[in-house]
Amino acid sequence: MQLIHRAAAVCPHCGYGMADADRMFGDSEVKLRSLTDAAGIFRRNERDRLEDEMERIGIAFPQVFVAVYTGRVGEMANLRQFGFWLLNRGLFEDMPVEKPNEAGILIVIDPDSKAAGMTFGYLLDPFLEEQDTFDCLSRAHAYWLEGRYMDGVLKCLNQLRKLLRKRSRQARRDPERYQRKAAPTEAAGNPIRKIHEASRPAAAQSQEVKGVAR
């Protein structure tokens, strides 16, 4: 995985961009909910619990939202690309307009290959890193390998909440550092709670785990 300048149309390292993703997956908006279980791996009570946990993160960090998509993606070499594309093209019908995809965190699970990926929007660049996404997925990995998908997602969301809380504390202690990384003209305060104010492209980074944990 490589960091991409937020104004770049393609990745300068591999040349991959939205045009490539659109050719692979389509260039139309995809209507879905923040929890879309296309693979049918969650029971009704499990979906209710997951939605409650996702909402807790949205309440604690009002300008951030978490989405979970399960589906049979197919060729696993494209899992990251699919997450990148879905976060850019997804129209999350249960999300208010003040929570744009740029502030989204998307978890994609393919039960056939027992693989998962995490992608987040550019507005979270200052607050999340590649290692953070790997840490979140690693908490869930053993559960997903056993087919315990809800337990895995809960572990992943719990770690994500801890990371965001940690970065929020760091931002309060050193607001100028995070304001510079988020947007030079941002007003003082907790940047995590107002990252939607900057206008940037949507998906930034992704991470994937599959097979045996590292």
N, C-alpha and C positions, 0 to 999 in steps of 0.2 A: 504494500500500500504506500502511496505517496501523497503528500500534501499538494493541493492544487490552488493556485492563486484564484481568489474569488471572482475575478473578472475574466478568467480564462474560459474560452469556449471548449477547449479540449485539454486533456492532461498533457503537460509538456514532456512527461516521462514516457508514456506509452501511446499518446495520441488518441486515447479513448475519450469520447464526449457524448453529449445528448443525441447528436445525430446518429452515432453508432448504436446507442441504446434504442432509439426510435426505430431504426431499421430492424433491430432484432425483436422488439416487443410491441411496436406500434407507436404512433405519434398522437393518439387521442387521449383525452383525459379518462381516467378510470374512476368510476364512482364506487366508493367502499366506505366502511365504517372503521373507526379506530381499532376495533377488534373484528377482524375478518377471518373467520375460520373456514376457508374454502376447502381445506383437507378434511374437515369434520373430525378433528382429534379431541375436541373438548365437549364435555357434557354441558347441559344447560346450567347446572349449579356451578360448574367450573367457570363458565363464561361470565356468570354474574360476579363471581369472586374476583376474577381477573379484571373485569371492568371497574370494580370498586378500587382495586389496587392502583390501576392506571389513573383513576380519577384522583386518588390521594396525591399522586405526584403532581398532577395538574393544579391541585389546590395549593400545595406547598410551593410550587414554582409556576405562578399563574400564566406566564407567557410561553411555557414549554408544554408540549403534549407528547404522549407516548402512543405508538400504534403497534399492533401485532398482526402479522399476516401469516397464515399457514396455507401452504399449497404445494402441489407437486411440480416443482419448478423444472425438473428435467436435468439437463446437463449441468453438473455442479460447478464447472468452470465459470458458469454465468451467474452464480448465485449473488455475488457482489454486484454485478452489473444489473441484475434484476432489482435488487434493493435500491440501488442508485436511481434507476428508472422509475420505480414505483413511488419513491418519495417525491420525485419531481412531477410525475404525471398524476399522482393520486389526488382525488377530490374527496376529502374526508367529510362526509355529509353531517356527521355528528359533532364536528368541531366548529366553534365560532370563528368568524372572519378575523378576529384579532389574534388568532393563533395560526399563523401561516405555516406552510410546509417548511419554510426556512428554519423554523424553531421546532421541528419535529424530530423524534427519535423513533426509528422504525426497526422492529425485530422481525425477521423473516425466518420461518421454520419450514423445512422440507422433510416430512416424516419418512419418506421413502429412503432417502439417503442418510437420515439422521444427522442432517447438517443444519446449521443456523448461521445467520449473519445479522449484523447490526449496522445501520446507516444513520447518520444524523446530519441535520441541515447546517448551512454555513453560519447561521447566527449562533451556533453553539461552538464554533471554532475556538473561542477563547477559553472555554470551560471544559471541553472534553478532548481526549487524545486517543491515539490508537490503543495504547495499553489499557486505558479505561474501558473501552469496548470489549477488549479481550478478557479483562477481569470479570466483567458482567456475564459474558457468555460462558466463561469457565465455571462460574458458580452453578450454572444450569446444566452443564455438559453431561455429567454422570446421570442425572435424572432423565434427560432426553434420550440417552442411549438405552435406558430401560423402558422407554415409552411413557414415562411419567411427565407428560408435557406441561400440565398445569403447575406441578411442583417446580419444574425447571424455570418456567417463566416467572413464578413468584420469587425464586432465588435471584434471578437476573434483575427483576425490578427492585428488589430490596437493595442489591448492591448499587444499582443506578441511583436510587434515592440517597444512599450514603455518600456517593461521589458528588452529587449535586449539592448536598448539604455542606460537604467539605469545601467545595469551590465557592459556595456562597459565603462561608466564613472567611475564606481567604480574600475574596473580593471586598468584603467589608473592611478587612485589615489593610488592604492595599488597593483601594478603588482605582487609583490612577493607572496602575498596571493593566487592569482589566478593561478600563475605559479606552485605553490606547489600542488594545487588541480588538475591542468590539467596534468602536467608532470614535474617532477623535473628538467629535463635538458632543458626546453624550454628557448629560448633566450628572452631578454627583449622586451617589446612592448605590443600591445593590444592582449591578449590571445584569445578573442572572434574571432578575424580575422585570427587566425592561429591554431585553435583547431584541424584541420585535420592532423596535423603533428604527433600526437600520435597515436599509433596503439592499438585499443581496440575493444571488441565485440560491437555489434550494439545496440540493444534496451536496455534501462535502466529502465525508469519509465513510468507509465501511470496513468491517472486520468480519471474518468468517471462521468458524471452527467446524471440523467434521472428523469422523473417525475417532481414534484414540486421543485423549487429551495430551497436550504437550507436557 
